[in-house]
Amino acid sequence: MEESPIGFMIHGFSKDETQLVHEFLQTLAGCEIIPISATGMETLRVAEILNSAPYDNFASSEPKILMFLGFGDDKIGAAMKHFPGEKPIFCSPTEQNLQWTLEYLIEHLLEERASFSKK
């Protein structure tokens, strides 16, 4: 049985930052992974971004978002714990957030982060 490909979608990373993240996650995963840059795609639904050819528009900005695609919980935990440099906002796809625009997802993640920081 063939395994599903794994990868990550990012927003707010420069090309050099993306390369470092790609190398880190690929080493962690132990297999080839697919990077998708969603920078500049804020008006598209997350599902549309993921179902299209990998975008390669890079620009360092805040907030930095990293969505794990196909990673198991153990690999996600290790990636979050050992992430090199400043940690982005991590997330995973859900039935709900796949239907949101990237712009709305970012807004939601920022609100969620603010809510957790108050606790």
PEPE-V428370 format. One record per run of one state. SS is the DSSP state (h for helix, s for strand, l for the rest). FROM is the first residue (numbers start at 1). TO is the last residue. If there is no record, write none. Layout:
ss = (SS & SS)
from = (FROM & FROM)
to = (TO & TO)
//
This chain:
ss = (l & s & l & h & l & s & l & s & h & l & s & l & h & l & s & l & h & l & s & h & l)
from = (1 & 6 & 12 & 15 & 30 & 33 & 38 & 45 & 46 & 52 & 65 & 70 & 73 & 83 & 89 & 93 & 97 & 100 & 101 & 102 & 119)
to = (5 & 11 & 14 & 29 & 32 & 37 & 44 & 45 & 51 & 64 & 69 & 72 & 82 & 88 & 92 & 96 & 99 & 100 & 101 & 118 & 119)
//
